[in-house]
Amino acid sequence: MKVRLRFRCHHKGESTGWGENKKVGTVKLGVQTPAHGSDEQKEVAEFYAATPSGQLEFGTINQRALEQFEVGEDYYITIERAG
């Protein structure tokens, strides 16, 4: 079983004070609505039709992972059963 989502990064932030004063990054992603006239409109519309709502939020202390996300950019998320 695999499910593939296309989400847009809506928020990326950092705060301090976790553990040994490590920074904690927070990333929030959600469904992107199709923009008329966009080159990606067809693909976005297909994902939106299958997943019209949803959000994913996570925190990380891995700076390299956090650096890979940019607000306003789209990301594919693949969900598969563990085990």
HELIX and SHEET records of a PDB file:
HELIX    1   1 GLN A   41  ALA A   50  1                                  10    
HELIX    2   2 GLN A   63  GLU A   67  1                                   5    
SHEET    1   A 4 GLN A  55  THR A  60  0                                        
SHEET    2   A 4 LYS A  22  VAL A  31 -1                                        
SHEET    3   A 4 LYS A   2  TRP A  18 -1                                        
SHEET    4   A 4 ASP A  74  GLU A  80 -1                                        
END                                                                             
